[in-house]
Amino acid sequence: MSKEEINELRSLICFGLRKAEENMLREKALHNDTIVTMSNGKICEMSAKYLYRKLYN
């Protein structure tokens, strides 16, 4: 594979991961679920609705 093909593949994979994260957060927000994430070096549990609004609205 050429560097250009590798960069294109990497870009597509990153795009897919971002879409999967958005879909997961949207689904969890619809069900009022929480998610476990890392914030400022600490593991915390937060509302999926809050995080979805913060990132995608």
Phi, psi and omega in degrees: 000142177278166179299324179296317178295320178296316179296321178295316178296316178300318179297317179295320179295315179298318178299315179298320178294319178296318179294320179296319178295316179299315179297319179296315180295319179299315180296316179294323179296321179298331182257012180055038179273168174247163176231156176258128183216175177250129180226123181055038177080004180241143177279129180217161177253132180220161180293132177293326178299314181299311183294320179298314179298318182296321185271326192239359178242000000 
